[in-house]
Amino acid sequence: MKQIIAPTKVYSEFGRFFIRDSTQFYRVALGSLNEIKSDLYLCVDREYLAEEELPSYLTQLAVVEKLTIGLIGSAQKVKRQR
């Protein structure tokens, strides 16, 4: 279930008019990404996921994290221009 939380947070708030609200929800999405990262380590500890697979998932999470941080930066830039 957690695999869809972060994108859902971003998509559901993408159309929001108020930049402040959007920025807050992007930050919530970042928190969700950190939860997913924690869950991945838990999966390795409980042997649901092979340790060799972990770097691939962490790399993908890092990409999504950078994109989300970019959204936050972009929203803040728009806010400053208003």
N, C-alpha and C positions, 0 to 999 in steps of 0.2 A: 504494500500500500504506500509506503513512504517514497517509493520511486517516482510517484506522480505528484507528490505534495509540492515540491519546489516549483515545477513548471506551472502547476495549477494556480499557485499563488501569483505568479507573474502574469499569466494569461488573464486571470479573472480581474486583475487590477490594471491591466495595460490600457484600457480605455478610460480610466478615471480622468476627470477633468483637472482635479486639484493635484498639483505637483507634490505638495507635502504628503498627501495621502499615498500617492504612488511610491514615493521614496520610502515611506514607512513599510509598505508591503514588500518592496524589493529587499529591504533589510530583514523582514520576516522570512523571505525566501532564502536569504543567506543563512539564517539560523536553521532552516530546514535542511539545507545542504550539509551543515555541520552535524545534524542528527543522523543523516544518511551515512556520513563518514564514520561516525561512531558505531552505527549499526553494522557497517561493513567489517570493522575490526571485531565486533562481537560475533559475526558470522564465521570469521576465520577461527576465532577462539573455540567456537562450538562445532567447528568442522563442517559447517554448511557450505562453505566456500573454500576452495583450495587457496593456500597462501600465494601461490604463483599467479593467481588471477587478480589479486588485490591491486597491484600497481596499475593495471589497465583501468580498473574502476576509479582509482584515485586520480588518474590522469584525466579521465572524463569529467570527474567532479571539479577538478581544477579549471578546466575549460569553462564549465558552466558558471563557476564562481567568478572567473574573470569577466565573463559576459554580464553577469548580474551586477558586479561592481561597476562595469561600464555604464549600465543602465542608471545606476544611482548617480554616477558622475554627470551623465547627460541630463538627468532630471534636475540636478542641482544647478547646472549651468543655465538651463532654461529658466529656472526660478530666479537666478541672479539677473537675467536679462529682462525680466518683467518689471 
